[in-house]
Amino acid sequence: MTSSGPPDPGPGSTVLVEVTGVDKRFGTTRALRGVGLSLRAGQCLGLVGRNGAGKSTLVSILSGLIEPDAGTVRFGGEPAPRVGDIARWREWIATVFQHSMIVPDLSVAENVFLGNTSSVVSWRELRARTRAIMREWGFDIDARTPCRELSVEQLQIVEIARALARGAKCVLLDEPTAALERQAARRLFDRVRQLTAGGVAVLYISHHLEEVFEICENVAVLRDGELVLTAPTASLDRDDLVAAMVGGVHRAGEHRAGEPAAGDAGRPGQAPDLEAAPVVLSVDGLESGSARGRLGGVSLSVHAGEVVGVTGLLSAGVATLGRAVAGAEGYAAGQILLHGRRVPAGGRAAAQHAGIGYIPEDRRAEGFVAHLGVAENVTMTIAGDLSGRTGVLRPARRAAAAAPLTARLSLVSAGPRQPAGELSGGNQQKVTVARTLAHRPSLIVAITPTRGVDVASKELLLGSLADVAASTGAGVLLCSDELSDLAVCDRVVVLVRGEVFTEFSKPPFDRDELILATEGMKGTATNGPVGDPASVPAEEAAQ
Ligand SMILES: Nc1ncnc2c1ncn2[C@@H]1O[C@H](COP(=O)(O)OP(=O)(O)OP(=O)(O)O)[C@@H](O)[C@H]1O
């Protein structure tokens, strides 16, 4: 099953893109070593690997953004254009990145043909061509709409349409469901099938293995920069994939040597009566008019040692609630009390001072300082304690203080001094989490904390949050639309249109009931609990 070179093209399937022996170094980090793979017409190849395995580096090379140190990229049997000749590169490959490359102030048609027009432009013509593409592929978006008015799903469609307009034969989708709701993710799967049926090759990068099983014919696994497995998805099960990713036999519930298992910390000893524990957080009648999801009078509480999940659809106000409690945004009415004391509204510094740790949704904007080293980021909020009376804080002391936290989250870096901005996306998220854990807050607000984190690290991350709650008596407010995150919670509050719709207070929580509740319906349990990977079909996992 293991192979390091490009897999043999099956009969009748044309190899459109072929990568052989690709190496890429960043300083001392060997991000890719001798990687080879093929993208074939009409096939969807999944690309998976742990955080830092080299997926984004390979995507950047395939997208013509960076040059490999060694190895070749061939399009249709010919050497690829030189790096930088973006126009010719886009005739073969177009990438839909996690962060939208759409210009919000331009219309759909302008974005579809952005950088793809001769100097004399007939907008009428471009609109007509955009309409033709939308029609051909069954996309339903008006070519004249300004992109700022579109949803995340529609923006993705515009990016796919842009790829098709350039005649790209291969489309790379990098974590495409990360910001999509369940139904939108399902529609995306249909579009991927449509693309492959039309002869397009798709490279599908995801941490959601269920998605890979659902839509990819083949899957390639990167581990520490090496391609360790390429195989038909039908010949593997989830455990095989995880084993290839982590490098060893990994069965559900097992963990790597030296890493604490999620189960160890999942709900250690199940604190007998959390309701009787003192109230850490009390949210009272919170109202907000936030454009990202309003709140219409939300009240809830979190007790010491308790992990309370908050979930709902994208616009239900889940992130708004988390951001307001963390002091990252203001609110119109209501109050937030920590240990009975009112927390000033809308000030992150004041909230942190009061004891509220924050794992933000947008780690790039709020989570870490890119040019500072890993250890400096992790210990940023405890620098005063570490330097003690002398006021001198040596890098070695920072590194020693950060080490247990980064090890616990299995953070991959070139060392404690590596700038956080150079880390892979998932490892940047781990820096954010480690920093929050470091200052031992009495309440942790985490918003979609496992987004972009690999499947094995998710367990570690969630386990760490639960462990902190159990061992220090901190409260955790876990705001997430990923149902599998909620398995670690003691209670789950479901928001619908900015109001508390219902509460689940007895784990394990039934995923079907949770889904129904997020849609504003109440049902009867029929299926397995959340967090059981075997029982979470792709549409739920795609949340
Ligand atoms: N510009 C850079 N400078 C230094 N190191 C880098 C740079 N870009 C990537 N790396 C390193 O290369 C390795 C591979 O990173 P890459 O982003 O490709 O991983 P990934 O598989 O995409 O991870 P994730 O799942 O977290 O997004 C990591 O160790 C990362 O720190």
The ligand as a Tripos MOL2 file, in Angstrom:
@<TRIPOS>MOLECULE
LIG
   31    33     1     0     0
SMALL
NO_CHARGES

@<TRIPOS>ATOM
      1 N1          7.6120   30.2920    5.4640 N.pl3     1 LIG1
      2 C1          8.0190   29.3340    6.2910 C.ar      1 LIG1
      3 N2          9.1280   29.4920    7.0470 N.ar      1 LIG1
      4 C2          9.5680   28.5320    7.8810 C.ar      1 LIG1
      5 N3          8.9570   27.3360    8.0280 N.ar      1 LIG1
      6 C3          7.8480   27.1220    7.3080 C.ar      1 LIG1
      7 C4          7.3100   28.0890    6.4040 C.ar      1 LIG1
      8 N4          6.2020   27.5910    5.8200 N.ar      1 LIG1
      9 C5          6.0410   26.3540    6.3340 C.ar      1 LIG1
     10 N5          7.0260   26.0730    7.2240 N.ar      1 LIG1
     11 C6          7.1930   24.8190    7.9790 C.3       1 LIG1
     12 O1          7.0450   23.7400    7.0800 O.3       1 LIG1
     13 C7          6.3530   22.6640    7.7180 C.3       1 LIG1
     14 C8          5.1460   22.2680    6.8770 C.3       1 LIG1
     15 O2          4.1770   23.3000    7.0120 O.3       1 LIG1
     16 P1          2.8040   23.2820    6.1950 P.3       1 LIG1
     17 O3          2.1520   24.6100    6.4220 O.co2     1 LIG1
     18 O4          3.0440   22.8530    4.8060 O.co2     1 LIG1
     19 O5          1.9990   22.1310    6.9960 O.3       1 LIG1
     20 P2          0.4600   21.6720    6.8410 P.3       1 LIG1
     21 O6          0.4750   20.2000    6.6060 O.co2     1 LIG1
     22 O7         -0.2240   22.5120    5.8310 O.co2     1 LIG1
     23 O8         -0.1020   21.9350    8.3050 O.3       1 LIG1
     24 P3         -1.5870   22.4100    8.8150 P.3       1 LIG1
     25 O9         -2.4500   21.1960    8.7980 O.co2     1 LIG1
     26 O10        -1.3110   22.8330   10.2260 O.co2     1 LIG1
     27 O11        -2.0570   23.5380    7.9590 O.co2     1 LIG1
     28 C9          6.0130   23.1440    9.1130 C.3       1 LIG1
     29 O12         6.9840   22.6330   10.0060 O.3       1 LIG1
     30 C10         6.1060   24.6500    9.0190 C.3       1 LIG1
     31 O13         6.4810   25.2260   10.2520 O.3       1 LIG1
@<TRIPOS>BOND
     1     1     2 1
     2     2     3 ar
     3     2     7 ar
     4     3     4 ar
     5     4     5 ar
     6     5     6 ar
     7     6     7 ar
     8     6    10 ar
     9     7     8 ar
    10     8     9 ar
    11     9    10 ar
    12    10    11 1
    13    11    12 1
    14    11    30 1
    15    12    13 1
    16    13    14 1
    17    13    28 1
    18    14    15 1
    19    15    16 1
    20    16    17 2
    21    16    18 1
    22    16    19 1
    23    19    20 1
    24    20    21 2
    25    20    22 1
    26    20    23 1
    27    23    24 1
    28    24    25 2
    29    24    26 1
    30    24    27 1
    31    28    29 1
    32    28    30 1
    33    30    31 1
@<TRIPOS>SUBSTRUCTURE
     1 LIG1         1 GROUP 0 **** ****
